[in-house]
C-alpha cells in the first residue's frame, strides 16, 4: 500500500461527519463530509432548516421546531421535491438517469462514493467500471442489469441494498417478483475473475451455486458448510446423496461467494426436507446414484429463494455433451494450499472425459457405472475435492448453462489418472423432474 493510500485510509477513519456521511473524493484530502439537510459543511453539526430553501422545483420549505418539510408543486415528490412527473424508468432501468434516491421502504440511498461501501469491501467505480450512471451522488441506478434501479443502504450498521421507489414509465407498476426463475442457466452478467487449480469467483459468476450448511438439531451453534449444491428452482436444490446426514438441521446460502462472512448478496433459506435417491448405494470403491433433492422452506410467499442478479437457477441437460467439452466446476473445497477448504468460492475449467478412458484399468476400471462420469485432467492438477461434494459441474451451450454433473467422489485430489467423478445428471433428469412437479 502506498503512503498516499495509507494516509487516505487513516484520514477517512478518523474524520467525524456528524449528521452526514464520509464520501471518497479523487483529490486531497481524499474525502469530504456529505451532510443531510438541514446540517451544513464542513462537519455536518450545525443546522439551518429553511435558509437557504432546500426544496427544489418551486417547493416551499415549512419549518418546524427541529425539522422541516417541503411542500411540493403538483407532480413533484421526494424529500426535496426532486422527483419530477417524468422521473421514471423504462425496461430494466439501465438508462435511468433520474433523481430518485429512496428505496421502496423509504430508506435513504448511500452515495455511490460512500466510504461505508468501501469499508465493507465494495467499490462501485471498480465493480461497475464502464457504467456511466454512477457518480458522487445517491441517485438510484441499475449498473449491473438487475430488474430495476436500486441502491446501497446502511441498514442498522450493515451494508445491503434494495430496489428503489421509482415508477416504471408504463402505467403498470413494476413487479419485481414476476416471472421468477423463468429463464435458467443465464448468469447476469457472467463475470469471472480471469477447487484445485482454480481461481476466485466474483459474485454473480455462478448464481446457481449453493452452500449446504448443517448443525446438530437443537444446537444454537453456527451452521457449518459441508457441501455444495445447485439451485434448480426457487424451492429446490440438487446435491449429492452422501451429503445428507441424520440428526442435523440444514440450511442453504445462495448469492454470496464468501462463506466466512455475511454478504449483501446472501439469501439464507432453511431446508424443509431432503430426498435421497432410492437406489443410492455407498460401497468401499464408489458412490452409486449419488444424488439428492432439497426442498426449501417458503419465506416470501410463494418463493423460497428470490431471483436476483446473484441468484439464478441452472438448467437440466436436454442432450448430452461430448467428451472433450470444457466445463466449469465451482465450490469451496480443498486446494493445493488449504487442505481444509477455502472461505471464498473458487472455480476451475475441466474437460469431460470419455467413459472408455475413465473405465480403463489404471483409472477407475469397473468402479465406474453409467450413473457416473469423470472429468478433469488425467495428468492431474485441476480437480474438485471433499468440500465441493454436491456442487455443480456446468457446461455451456449457446449461452445457456446446464448442470451436467454433481461432484461425487474420486481417489484423492488432483492425482494422476484419478480425475474427479461426478453423478451423471443426464441419467436422473426424469427423477429430478418428478420431484420438481411434486
Protein Blocks (a to p, Z undefined) as FASTA:
>chain_A
ZZklmmmmmmmmmpcehjadddddfbdehiacddddfbdcfkopaccfklccfbgghiac
dddfkbccddddehiacjkopacfklccehjlmmgccfbfbdfkopacddfklfklmmno
pafklmmgoiakbccdfbdcdfkopabdcddddeehiacddddddddfblbdcdfkgoih
kbghiacdddddehehiacddehklmmbccdddddehiabdcddfbdcddfbfkbccddf
klpcghiacdddehiabfkbccfkbccdddfbdcddfkbccdfkbcehiacddddddfbd
cbfbdcdfklccddddfbdcdehiacddddjddcfklmnbpfbdcddddddddfklmmpm
klnmmmpcfkbccedjfngpiacdfklgoiacdddeehiacdfbdcfbdehjhiahiacd
dddfklmmmmmmmmmmZZ
